[in-house]
Amino acid sequence: MAQESKDGLLQLIRDGRPMTLRQQLMLTAQLSVPAILAQLTSIVMQYIDASMVGSLGADDAASIGLVSTSLWLLGGVCSAVTTGFAVQVAHQLGAGKSCDARDVLRQSLVACLVFAVALSALGISVSAYVPVWLGGHPAITGKASSYFLIFTMAIPLLVFDFLGSGMLRCSGNMRVPSIINVLMCVLDVVFNFFFIFPSHTLSIGSYSCVLPGAGLGVTGAALGTVLAEGVGCLLLMYYLLFRSKEMRLTLDKGSFVPTGQCLKKAYHIGMPMGLQHVLMCSAQVAITAIVAPLGSIAIAANSFGITAESLCYMPGYGIADAATTLVGQSVGAGRRDLTRQFAHITVTLGMIIMGVMGVLLYVCAPVMMGIMTPVQEVVDLGASALRIEAFAEPLFAAAIVTYGVFVGAGDTMTPCWMNLFSMWAVRLTLALILVGSMGLLGVWTAMCIELCFRGTIFLIRLFSGRWLKIIDK
């Protein structure tokens, strides 16, 4: 019944029929809730994943933390490429052109495969050098390099994970990507359990059994995650290509050869996003390099702190996914007022939810850190950092969800420069200034100030309405 209601409400957008505020709120909730639950489940599993590695010691945790921002950089580029095609699908479906939407899907499969193979080859070629370039201690660079290598070898799986999820979400199907994402997280934990730890005996009362294990440590953590991604990739692409109500390719025939028009549109949407991800994550890499000389405790606290904070901001990304779908289909239907209304509803919802999560983050910071590592020095330092960051959550939500709104409208260039200015001119500058006197807490203070600044400038652009110009063309 809920699925039918959602489909009916989406059809109101495409048919140009009026929608009441109640209907807009209902549709926003129906698209947001599955995405939020999937994001939260993902973070819970990441907590378990991090605690597995954290139990091995600070050096193992630091080896992952050292290269995590570099992997985010590659993942962000992959996401940008697939979003360039997925937003086109949202616009075509909003305009009632489902056949054209499937043509975009066909072309995206070939274009994304070529891109993924090239990026994977690049990552493999630099995997031995990245931890050294980041200033990692010799005790952790070997493990960090192995972790980075395995992830870059699996980039094609990641690209098609993003493509399958993005296409389904932009068609209005949040449920299937969310379920598969949850499954991937569960599998990640299960696989990690067997790959990270050696064989050991489990005793429950008088009963005992030997649990097999490969004992691969950090390398095992990478292998477990990659295998989970592989399962998710196969399920997503199967559902998208053969089962999706609107996107399955069995509905008609078309060419898989990318056209210049499709690639050009994908470039104009995805290029600013890709540039942003590269430069934003480069700034994150630079911050990692700033933190690295502080030692393994600081690196581990920084890495675990980022994982803990994600419990707060992942709901924002779930709502941003819904915002991209709602705004994208409203733009495709040429409905300016409805586009603006959905933008305001989703941003307000994101700020409220992440504001509440910020309060919980402040109160529960020591417990959240303690779940991931038994090293008390890491717990204490990470908890102090999280309590600084908690104050930024409402405006961080504004930046996250508003960016999702702009992506749905195909307006990515100006937000790209806004993000870059905020990260490089505000966060990185302040981090360099404060790290000398405050250590890791100075870096997180810089982060808090920058996120508040970023949220403010994104709200200013949202309410200015200049991003709506695409509908007026």
PLY file of the C-alpha trace (Angstrom):
ply
format ascii 1.0
element vertex 473
property float x
property float y
property float z
element edge 472
property int vertex1
property int vertex2
end_header
0.00 0.00 0.00
2.82 2.43 0.88
4.58 1.66 -2.40
1.36 2.26 -4.36
0.83 5.53 -2.55
4.36 6.66 -3.34
4.01 5.76 -7.02
0.71 7.60 -7.20
2.19 10.71 -5.63
5.16 10.65 -8.01
2.68 10.41 -10.89
1.05 13.62 -9.70
4.38 15.38 -10.29
4.76 13.95 -13.80
1.14 14.67 -14.79
1.34 18.30 -13.65
-1.50 17.88 -11.17
-1.61 19.95 -7.94
-0.24 18.52 -4.69
-1.32 19.50 -1.21
1.23 20.17 1.53
0.15 16.91 3.17
0.87 14.99 -0.02
4.26 16.66 -0.38
5.18 15.79 3.21
3.96 12.20 2.75
5.99 11.70 -0.41
9.07 13.25 1.20
8.75 10.89 4.16
8.16 7.84 1.95
11.34 8.55 -0.01
13.44 9.71 2.96
12.71 7.05 5.58
14.09 4.03 3.66
17.21 5.98 2.72
17.74 7.19 6.30
17.29 3.70 7.75
19.74 2.28 5.21
22.31 4.96 6.05
21.90 4.40 9.78
22.18 0.64 9.38
25.30 1.19 7.31
26.86 3.24 10.10
25.94 0.69 12.77
27.71 -1.95 10.71
30.68 0.37 10.25
30.83 0.67 14.04
31.05 -3.09 14.32
33.57 -3.17 11.48
35.70 -0.48 13.13
35.54 -2.22 16.50
36.86 -5.41 14.88
39.91 -3.61 13.53
40.21 -1.44 16.64
40.53 -4.53 18.80
43.77 -5.35 16.98
45.44 -2.18 18.29
46.04 1.48 17.50
48.52 0.80 14.67
46.08 -1.34 12.69
43.34 1.25 13.14
45.74 4.01 12.13
46.76 2.16 8.94
43.15 2.26 7.75
42.63 5.83 8.92
45.72 6.92 7.00
44.33 5.99 3.57
40.60 6.34 4.23
40.42 9.91 2.92
42.24 8.89 -0.26
39.67 6.15 -0.80
36.90 8.68 -0.20
38.46 10.74 -2.98
38.21 7.85 -5.44
34.72 6.96 -4.24
33.57 10.56 -4.63
34.74 10.66 -8.24
32.89 7.41 -8.94
29.73 8.82 -7.38
29.98 12.01 -9.46
30.27 10.07 -12.73
27.23 7.91 -12.03
25.18 10.87 -10.74
25.71 12.64 -14.07
23.62 9.88 -15.68
21.17 9.27 -12.82
20.02 12.92 -12.70
19.26 12.73 -16.42
17.01 9.75 -15.67
15.14 11.75 -13.02
14.57 14.61 -15.48
13.39 12.25 -18.25
10.99 10.41 -15.95
9.67 13.69 -14.59
8.91 14.73 -18.17
7.14 11.41 -18.80
9.86 10.12 -21.17
10.55 6.68 -19.70
11.92 5.30 -22.98
14.52 8.08 -23.09
15.39 7.34 -19.46
16.17 3.73 -20.35
18.33 4.92 -23.25
20.37 6.94 -20.75
20.74 3.81 -18.61
22.03 1.74 -21.55
24.62 4.34 -22.46
25.71 4.79 -18.85
26.60 1.10 -18.53
29.30 1.32 -21.19
30.58 4.76 -20.20
30.86 3.82 -16.51
32.62 0.53 -17.27
35.33 2.28 -19.30
35.78 4.91 -16.58
35.91 2.34 -13.76
38.60 0.23 -15.40
40.77 3.29 -16.06
40.42 4.61 -12.50
41.12 1.18 -11.02
44.34 0.90 -13.04
45.44 4.32 -11.77
44.73 3.40 -8.16
46.60 0.11 -8.41
49.65 1.88 -9.86
49.98 4.28 -6.90
48.87 1.97 -4.07
52.42 1.35 -2.81
53.20 5.06 -2.60
50.06 6.70 -1.16
50.72 5.85 2.54
54.29 7.15 2.22
53.14 10.36 0.51
50.74 10.90 3.42
53.60 10.76 5.92
52.61 7.49 7.57
54.98 5.81 10.03
56.84 2.79 8.59
55.04 0.58 11.12
51.71 1.17 9.37
52.49 1.99 5.72
52.70 -1.66 4.60
49.25 -2.54 5.94
47.82 0.73 4.65
49.16 0.00 1.17
47.59 -3.47 1.13
44.24 -2.03 2.24
44.37 0.65 -0.47
45.36 -1.83 -3.19
42.46 -4.19 -2.56
39.92 -1.37 -2.61
41.24 0.12 -5.84
41.15 -3.29 -7.54
37.42 -3.39 -6.73
36.56 0.08 -8.10
34.40 -1.36 -10.95
32.19 -3.00 -8.32
31.87 0.31 -6.48
30.99 2.21 -9.67
28.15 -0.17 -10.54
26.96 -0.14 -6.92
26.63 3.64 -7.23
25.06 3.43 -10.68
22.46 0.86 -9.69
21.52 2.69 -6.49
21.45 6.10 -8.17
19.28 4.98 -11.08
16.76 3.27 -8.82
16.59 6.21 -6.40
16.11 8.75 -9.19
13.27 6.59 -10.55
11.64 6.88 -7.13
12.57 3.43 -5.81
14.27 3.97 -2.46
13.26 0.64 -0.94
15.32 -1.79 -3.01
18.64 0.13 -2.83
18.09 0.54 0.90
17.46 -3.18 1.48
20.48 -4.18 -0.59
22.63 -1.60 1.20
21.63 -3.10 4.55
22.43 -6.57 3.23
25.85 -5.39 2.08
26.58 -4.02 5.54
25.59 -7.26 7.23
27.71 -9.27 4.80
30.61 -6.89 5.38
30.57 -7.66 9.09
30.20 -11.41 8.54
32.99 -11.59 5.98
35.24 -9.41 8.12
34.71 -11.68 11.11
36.16 -14.61 9.20
38.87 -12.71 7.32
40.22 -10.43 10.09
40.56 -12.86 13.00
42.38 -16.20 13.20
40.58 -19.45 13.99
39.48 -19.59 17.62
37.27 -21.56 19.98
33.89 -20.16 20.97
32.54 -21.43 24.28
28.94 -20.99 25.45
28.37 -22.81 28.73
29.37 -26.42 28.24
29.21 -26.13 24.46
32.24 -25.10 22.41
33.12 -25.01 18.73
36.00 -23.89 16.57
35.27 -20.91 14.35
37.45 -20.72 11.24
39.35 -17.55 10.46
42.02 -16.36 8.05
43.74 -14.02 10.55
44.51 -11.41 7.86
43.92 -8.36 10.03
43.71 -5.11 8.04
43.95 -6.95 4.72
41.05 -9.14 5.81
38.95 -6.05 6.54
39.45 -4.87 2.96
38.65 -8.29 1.49
35.45 -8.59 3.54
34.19 -5.21 2.39
35.03 -5.86 -1.26
33.20 -9.22 -1.24
30.14 -7.55 0.28
30.28 -4.87 -2.43
30.41 -7.59 -5.06
27.23 -9.24 -3.79
25.47 -5.87 -3.60
26.60 -4.95 -7.10
25.17 -8.13 -8.62
21.83 -7.74 -6.83
21.43 -4.05 -7.70
22.24 -4.46 -11.36
20.00 -7.53 -11.68
17.03 -5.66 -10.19
17.70 -2.49 -12.19
18.14 -4.19 -15.56
15.53 -6.95 -15.30
13.01 -6.21 -12.53
12.57 -2.44 -12.15
9.07 -1.29 -13.08
10.29 1.68 -15.14
13.97 1.02 -15.86
14.23 -2.67 -16.84
15.78 -2.95 -20.27
13.46 -5.75 -21.38
10.71 -3.16 -21.97
12.25 -2.01 -25.26
15.40 -2.07 -27.34
18.05 0.59 -27.78
21.72 1.28 -28.36
24.38 0.88 -25.70
26.78 3.18 -27.55
27.06 6.49 -25.62
25.89 9.49 -27.63
27.56 12.88 -27.55
24.43 14.50 -26.13
24.14 12.05 -23.24
27.84 12.28 -22.41
27.72 16.08 -22.62
24.85 16.28 -20.14
26.54 13.80 -17.82
29.72 15.87 -18.05
27.99 19.14 -17.20
26.28 17.57 -14.17
29.06 15.26 -13.03
32.21 17.23 -13.83
31.70 19.91 -11.17
30.80 17.18 -8.69
33.89 15.19 -9.61
36.10 18.25 -9.38
34.55 19.07 -6.04
35.10 15.55 -4.70
38.72 15.54 -5.86
39.55 18.89 -4.31
37.43 18.35 -1.19
38.96 14.96 -0.53
42.39 16.37 -1.38
41.77 18.79 1.45
40.77 15.83 3.65
43.99 14.10 2.62
45.89 17.27 3.52
44.19 17.30 6.92
45.16 13.64 7.38
48.73 14.66 6.63
48.39 17.41 9.28
47.13 14.85 11.81
49.66 12.11 10.91
52.66 13.68 12.74
50.58 13.72 15.94
51.01 9.93 16.19
48.95 6.75 16.05
46.64 7.77 18.91
45.62 10.96 17.11
45.24 9.21 13.76
43.07 6.47 15.29
40.99 8.99 17.28
40.48 11.07 14.14
39.45 8.04 12.06
37.10 6.60 14.69
35.72 10.07 15.39
34.76 10.49 11.74
33.01 7.11 11.82
31.16 8.07 15.00
30.10 11.46 13.63
28.71 9.79 10.52
25.92 8.42 12.70
24.69 12.03 12.81
25.19 13.12 9.23
24.17 9.97 7.34
20.46 10.73 7.90
21.17 14.02 6.15
22.55 12.16 3.15
19.47 9.94 3.12
17.21 12.99 2.97
19.50 14.52 0.33
18.92 11.44 -1.84
15.18 11.99 -1.52
15.64 15.70 -2.30
17.55 14.89 -5.49
14.73 12.60 -6.65
11.90 14.98 -5.77
13.58 18.06 -7.19
14.85 16.19 -10.25
11.43 14.91 -11.23
9.78 18.27 -10.46
12.34 20.02 -12.68
11.73 17.48 -15.45
8.00 18.23 -15.20
8.72 21.99 -15.39
7.05 22.70 -12.04
8.90 25.63 -10.45
6.72 26.15 -7.37
6.68 22.44 -6.50
10.46 22.27 -6.94
10.93 25.10 -4.44
8.47 23.58 -1.96
10.19 20.19 -1.98
13.54 21.92 -1.52
12.35 23.78 1.57
10.63 20.72 3.06
13.66 18.44 2.72
16.16 20.99 4.02
14.01 21.76 7.07
13.56 18.05 7.79
17.31 17.45 7.52
18.17 20.28 9.90
15.68 19.08 12.51
16.84 15.45 12.45
20.55 16.26 12.46
20.05 18.84 15.19
18.58 16.13 17.43
21.40 13.77 16.43
23.92 16.46 17.39
22.55 16.52 20.93
22.84 12.74 21.14
26.38 12.93 19.76
27.44 15.34 22.50
25.91 13.26 25.28
27.00 9.82 24.05
30.45 10.65 22.60
32.49 8.58 25.11
30.24 5.53 24.68
30.33 5.79 20.89
34.13 5.89 20.87
34.38 3.12 23.47
32.43 0.76 21.23
35.12 0.98 18.55
38.34 0.74 20.52
39.54 -0.43 23.95
42.43 2.07 23.92
41.43 4.67 26.52
43.65 7.43 25.12
41.89 7.09 21.75
38.46 7.10 23.44
39.16 10.26 25.47
40.65 12.23 22.57
37.96 11.14 20.11
35.11 11.96 22.52
36.45 15.48 23.06
36.63 15.99 19.30
33.07 14.75 18.79
31.69 17.14 21.39
33.18 20.04 19.47
31.67 18.80 16.22
28.18 18.30 17.70
27.47 22.04 17.54
27.81 22.08 13.74
25.25 19.37 12.92
22.17 21.52 12.04
24.08 23.72 9.60
25.97 20.71 8.29
22.53 19.27 7.47
21.67 22.45 5.60
24.77 22.05 3.43
24.19 18.33 2.77
20.50 18.46 1.86
20.69 21.75 -0.04
23.46 20.27 -2.15
21.15 17.32 -2.90
18.52 19.84 -4.00
20.97 21.56 -6.34
22.09 18.22 -7.81
18.47 17.34 -8.58
18.14 20.65 -10.42
21.32 19.96 -12.38
22.93 23.02 -10.75
26.33 21.71 -9.66
28.96 24.25 -10.73
28.30 27.09 -8.27
27.77 24.73 -5.28
31.07 23.08 -6.26
32.98 26.34 -5.83
31.09 27.12 -2.62
32.17 23.79 -1.13
35.75 24.22 -2.28
36.09 27.74 -0.91
34.65 26.65 2.42
36.93 23.62 2.72
40.19 25.11 1.48
39.95 28.72 2.61
38.21 28.13 5.95
38.76 24.59 7.27
42.27 23.90 6.02
43.56 27.35 6.93
42.10 27.18 10.43
43.39 23.61 10.91
46.94 24.71 10.07
46.64 27.59 12.53
45.07 25.65 15.41
46.86 22.27 15.23
50.06 23.68 16.69
48.45 24.83 19.92
45.46 22.46 20.22
46.57 19.29 18.44
43.74 17.13 17.07
41.12 19.22 18.87
42.29 22.23 16.87
41.63 20.33 13.64
38.10 19.46 14.79
37.44 23.01 15.96
38.36 24.17 12.45
35.94 21.56 11.05
33.09 22.80 13.26
33.56 26.44 12.26
33.83 25.57 8.56
30.67 23.43 8.52
28.67 26.24 10.12
30.00 28.65 7.50
29.22 26.22 4.66
25.66 25.60 5.82
25.03 29.34 6.04
26.16 30.12 2.48
24.18 27.18 1.09
21.01 28.43 2.80
21.59 31.88 1.33
21.78 30.43 -2.18
18.75 28.19 -1.58
16.51 31.07 -0.58
17.84 33.33 -3.34
16.20 31.04 -5.92
18.97 31.46 -8.49
19.38 27.68 -8.73
15.86 27.47 -10.25
17.00 29.06 -13.52
17.07 25.66 -15.26
13.26 25.55 -15.21
13.02 28.99 -16.80
15.08 27.97 -19.85
0 1
1 2
2 3
3 4
4 5
5 6
6 7
7 8
8 9
9 10
10 11
11 12
12 13
13 14
14 15
15 16
16 17
17 18
18 19
19 20
20 21
21 22
22 23
23 24
24 25
25 26
26 27
27 28
28 29
29 30
30 31
31 32
32 33
33 34
34 35
35 36
36 37
37 38
38 39
39 40
40 41
41 42
42 43
43 44
44 45
45 46
46 47
47 48
48 49
49 50
50 51
51 52
52 53
53 54
54 55
55 56
56 57
57 58
58 59
59 60
60 61
61 62
62 63
63 64
64 65
65 66
66 67
67 68
68 69
69 70
70 71
71 72
72 73
73 74
74 75
75 76
76 77
77 78
78 79
79 80
80 81
81 82
82 83
83 84
84 85
85 86
86 87
87 88
88 89
89 90
90 91
91 92
92 93
93 94
94 95
95 96
96 97
97 98
98 99
99 100
100 101
101 102
102 103
103 104
104 105
105 106
106 107
107 108
108 109
109 110
110 111
111 112
112 113
113 114
114 115
115 116
116 117
117 118
118 119
119 120
120 121
121 122
122 123
123 124
124 125
125 126
126 127
127 128
128 129
129 130
130 131
131 132
132 133
133 134
134 135
135 136
136 137
137 138
138 139
139 140
140 141
141 142
142 143
143 144
144 145
145 146
146 147
147 148
148 149
149 150
150 151
151 152
152 153
153 154
154 155
155 156
156 157
157 158
158 159
159 160
160 161
161 162
162 163
163 164
164 165
165 166
166 167
167 168
168 169
169 170
170 171
171 172
172 173
173 174
174 175
175 176
176 177
177 178
178 179
179 180
180 181
181 182
182 183
183 184
184 185
185 186
186 187
187 188
188 189
189 190
190 191
191 192
192 193
193 194
194 195
195 196
196 197
197 198
198 199
199 200
200 201
201 202
202 203
203 204
204 205
205 206
206 207
207 208
208 209
209 210
210 211
211 212
212 213
213 214
214 215
215 216
216 217
217 218
218 219
219 220
220 221
221 222
222 223
223 224
224 225
225 226
226 227
227 228
228 229
229 230
230 231
231 232
232 233
233 234
234 235
235 236
236 237
237 238
238 239
239 240
240 241
241 242
242 243
243 244
244 245
245 246
246 247
247 248
248 249
249 250
250 251
251 252
252 253
253 254
254 255
255 256
256 257
257 258
258 259
259 260
260 261
261 262
262 263
263 264
264 265
265 266
266 267
267 268
268 269
269 270
270 271
271 272
272 273
273 274
274 275
275 276
276 277
277 278
278 279
279 280
280 281
281 282
282 283
283 284
284 285
285 286
286 287
287 288
288 289
289 290
290 291
291 292
292 293
293 294
294 295
295 296
296 297
297 298
298 299
299 300
300 301
301 302
302 303
303 304
304 305
305 306
306 307
307 308
308 309
309 310
310 311
311 312
312 313
313 314
314 315
315 316
316 317
317 318
318 319
319 320
320 321
321 322
322 323
323 324
324 325
325 326
326 327
327 328
328 329
329 330
330 331
331 332
332 333
333 334
334 335
335 336
336 337
337 338
338 339
339 340
340 341
341 342
342 343
343 344
344 345
345 346
346 347
347 348
348 349
349 350
350 351
351 352
352 353
353 354
354 355
355 356
356 357
357 358
358 359
359 360
360 361
361 362
362 363
363 364
364 365
365 366
366 367
367 368
368 369
369 370
370 371
371 372
372 373
373 374
374 375
375 376
376 377
377 378
378 379
379 380
380 381
381 382
382 383
383 384
384 385
385 386
386 387
387 388
388 389
389 390
390 391
391 392
392 393
393 394
394 395
395 396
396 397
397 398
398 399
399 400
400 401
401 402
402 403
403 404
404 405
405 406
406 407
407 408
408 409
409 410
410 411
411 412
412 413
413 414
414 415
415 416
416 417
417 418
418 419
419 420
420 421
421 422
422 423
423 424
424 425
425 426
426 427
427 428
428 429
429 430
430 431
431 432
432 433
433 434
434 435
435 436
436 437
437 438
438 439
439 440
440 441
441 442
442 443
443 444
444 445
445 446
446 447
447 448
448 449
449 450
450 451
451 452
452 453
453 454
454 455
455 456
456 457
457 458
458 459
459 460
460 461
461 462
462 463
463 464
464 465
465 466
466 467
467 468
468 469
469 470
470 471
471 472
